[in-house]
Amino acid sequence: MKTYRVGIIGATGMVGQRFATLLEDHPWFHVTALAASERSAGKTYAEAAGSRWLMKTPMPESMKDLVLLDASKDIDRMKELVDFVFCAVNMKKDEIKALEEAYAKAEIPVVSNNSANRGVPDVPMVVPEINADHIEVIEAQRKRLGTKRGFIAVKSNCSLQSYVPPLSPLKDIYGLKKVLACTYQAISGAGKTFETFPDIVDNVIPFIGGEEEKSEQEPLKLWGKVENGKIVNATEPSITTQCLRVPVSDGHTAAVFASFEKKPEIEDIKKIWAEFEGEAQKLNLPSAPKQFIHYFEEENRPQAKLDRDLEGGMAVSVGRLRSDSQYDIKFVCLSHNTLRGAAGGAVLMAELLAAKGYMD
Ligand SMILES: NC(=O)c1ccc[n+]([C@@H]2O[C@H](COP(=O)([O-])OP(=O)(O)OC[C@H]3O[C@@H](n4cnc5c(N)ncnc54)[C@H](OP(=O)(O)O)[C@@H]3O)[C@@H](O)[C@H]2O)c1
């Protein structure tokens, strides 16, 4: 497989640091440029992020001396250094939209963890196991942007990464009608640790700004269809959610209830999950988990602390599947929010795009 030179925009942040650690030994992608705000520009990565390094593994040696670029002002320089970029920045939505479009128009493909472009119909939002075919809208997007190779592809929100995968294969077989999901979300999803977020200790916070809207709307794009160069969102199921912040470092858990056109048998569901694989497994992408959905028979699993790192944090753990008195079924599921839910999911998407020739 060909190798690619890669930039990280927002390299100093929580998600950016996760990209740096995931890409350190990546077989296809080599980090050749880092960028952040003008506050960090001109400093080495070690100077800009060394004192706020949040990962459990140390800052990659190969990146310590890279001098950070200014994400907005140094696009021309970035173009000389990279084949594509990952982007995870904390800026206003309209500024992020403009920044990502500027990179795409400079012929630098952007794989983004930001939400700014998720609602755009010709911007694919892809979980490679679920809707890999959506990347074909890139051709239409390139036409709109007037580019030859530049485009934007986005990662969905981390909150839904636990419950959309187990529901996806059931939806295709049994016709998913109604979903209720309550999420219990880790503090790293807010870019925090217990040191920087002491108020969360011994506490639950019942509101995460914008999260319920994303949790209810984004699955419909993932389950949508490509028509005439656009993704047309699915109209079903109806989804309602409540998203809570809980005192967990990493790993978003969800308690899920679902109803179908045709009620599935519990043992059939377990078999479907055990056999479920998508394009990521078929193409044997480097970051793909071997078994995407792991079902636990133990009634006290999945647990964030025990199960979030399964298959490098790229698998989804499910347990407590049973019939429900008001919905057809209920279960509990878990996914690592900064791995599968953020940087890892974006790296997997970039692997899919590279394998399909979109990064050439
Ligand atoms: N599922 C997901 O995909 C997922 C999960 C978590 C987060 N996110 C998204 O990822 C993004 C980053 O989250 P985070 O938790 O990593 O945030 P963070 O820790 O606050 O980091 C923010 C990053 O943005 C950079 N930045 C801020 N203002 C900038 C500017 N004007 N120009 C260029 N860079 C600028 C910062 O650089 P300086 O250090 O120079 O200030 C830093 O590198 C957010 O949009 C968040 O919503 C997505």
The ligand as an SDF file (V2000), in Angstrom:
LIG
                    3D

 48 52  0  0  0  0  0  0  0  0999 V2000
  -16.6860   12.5350   17.7890 N   0  0  0  0  0  0  0  0  0  0  0  0
  -15.8960   13.4450   17.4590 C   0  0  0  0  0  0  0  0  0  0  0  0
  -15.5700   13.5070   16.3300 O   0  0  0  0  0  0  0  0  0  0  0  0
  -15.3870   14.3950   18.4350 C   0  0  0  0  0  0  0  0  0  0  0  0
  -15.1160   14.0350   19.7500 C   0  0  0  0  0  0  0  0  0  0  0  0
  -14.5750   14.9700   20.5520 C   0  0  0  0  0  0  0  0  0  0  0  0
  -14.3580   16.2240   20.0340 C   0  0  0  0  0  0  0  0  0  0  0  0
  -14.6740   16.5270   18.7690 N   0  0  0  0  0  0  0  0  0  0  0  0
  -14.4810   17.8370   18.1700 C   0  0  0  0  0  0  0  0  0  0  0  0
  -13.0900   18.0130   17.9370 O   0  0  0  0  0  0  0  0  0  0  0  0
  -12.7860   19.3890   18.0700 C   0  0  0  0  0  0  0  0  0  0  0  0
  -11.6460   19.5610   19.0400 C   0  0  0  0  0  0  0  0  0  0  0  0
  -12.0160   19.0590   20.3070 O   0  0  0  0  0  0  0  0  0  0  0  0
  -10.9250   18.9530   21.4570 P   0  0  0  0  0  0  0  0  0  0  0  0
  -11.6180   18.3110   22.6060 O   0  0  0  0  0  0  0  0  0  0  0  0
   -9.6820   18.3520   20.9240 O   0  0  0  0  0  0  0  0  0  0  0  0
  -10.6700   20.5110   21.7810 O   0  0  0  0  0  0  0  0  0  0  0  0
   -9.4480   21.1700   22.5830 P   0  0  0  0  0  0  0  0  0  0  0  0
   -8.7490   20.1990   23.4230 O   0  0  0  0  0  0  0  0  0  0  0  0
   -9.9980   22.4120   23.2070 O   0  0  0  0  0  0  0  0  0  0  0  0
   -8.4240   21.6140   21.4030 O   0  0  0  0  0  0  0  0  0  0  0  0
   -8.7420   22.6110   20.5180 C   0  0  0  0  0  0  0  0  0  0  0  0
   -7.7040   22.7390   19.4120 C   0  0  0  0  0  0  0  0  0  0  0  0
   -8.1880   23.7640   18.5330 O   0  0  0  0  0  0  0  0  0  0  0  0
   -7.1270   24.6700   18.3000 C   0  0  0  0  0  0  0  0  0  0  0  0
   -7.6580   25.9920   18.0170 N   0  0  0  0  0  0  0  0  0  0  0  0
   -8.4050   26.7950   18.8030 C   0  0  0  0  0  0  0  0  0  0  0  0
   -8.6450   27.9750   18.1640 N   0  0  0  0  0  0  0  0  0  0  0  0
   -8.0480   27.8890   16.9440 C   0  0  0  0  0  0  0  0  0  0  0  0
   -7.9200   28.7630   15.8440 C   0  0  0  0  0  0  0  0  0  0  0  0
   -8.4740   29.9890   15.8370 N   0  0  0  0  0  0  0  0  0  0  0  0
   -7.2260   28.3350   14.7420 N   0  0  0  0  0  0  0  0  0  0  0  0
   -6.6600   27.1090   14.7300 C   0  0  0  0  0  0  0  0  0  0  0  0
   -6.7340   26.2370   15.7560 N   0  0  0  0  0  0  0  0  0  0  0  0
   -7.4170   26.6200   16.8500 C   0  0  0  0  0  0  0  0  0  0  0  0
   -6.3370   24.6700   19.6020 C   0  0  0  0  0  0  0  0  0  0  0  0
   -5.0480   25.2120   19.3450 O   0  0  0  0  0  0  0  0  0  0  0  0
   -4.2540   26.0570   20.4670 P   0  0  0  0  0  0  0  0  0  0  0  0
   -3.6700   25.0520   21.3970 O   0  0  0  0  0  0  0  0  0  0  0  0
   -3.2180   26.7740   19.6740 O   0  0  0  0  0  0  0  0  0  0  0  0
   -5.2410   26.9710   21.1270 O   0  0  0  0  0  0  0  0  0  0  0  0
   -6.3230   23.1760   19.8830 C   0  0  0  0  0  0  0  0  0  0  0  0
   -5.3470   22.5430   19.1030 O   0  0  0  0  0  0  0  0  0  0  0  0
  -14.0930   20.0900   18.4780 C   0  0  0  0  0  0  0  0  0  0  0  0
  -14.7270   20.5840   17.3120 O   0  0  0  0  0  0  0  0  0  0  0  0
  -14.9060   18.9630   19.0670 C   0  0  0  0  0  0  0  0  0  0  0  0
  -16.2910   19.1880   18.9410 O   0  0  0  0  0  0  0  0  0  0  0  0
  -15.1730   15.6240   17.9890 C   0  0  0  0  0  0  0  0  0  0  0  0
  1  2  1  0
  2  3  2  0
  2  4  1  0
  4  5  1  0
  4 48  2  0
  5  6  2  0
  6  7  1  0
  7  8  2  0
  8  9  1  0
  8 48  1  0
  9 10  1  0
  9 46  1  0
 10 11  1  0
 11 12  1  0
 11 44  1  0
 12 13  1  0
 13 14  1  0
 14 15  2  0
 14 16  1  0
 14 17  1  0
 17 18  1  0
 18 19  2  0
 18 20  1  0
 18 21  1  0
 21 22  1  0
 22 23  1  0
 23 24  1  0
 23 42  1  0
 24 25  1  0
 25 26  1  0
 25 36  1  0
 26 27  1  0
 26 35  1  0
 27 28  2  0
 28 29  1  0
 29 30  1  0
 29 35  2  0
 30 31  1  0
 30 32  2  0
 32 33  1  0
 33 34  2  0
 34 35  1  0
 36 37  1  0
 36 42  1  0
 37 38  1  0
 38 39  2  0
 38 40  1  0
 38 41  1  0
 42 43  1  0
 44 45  1  0
 44 46  1  0
 46 47  1  0
M  CHG  2   8   1  16  -1
M  END
$$$$
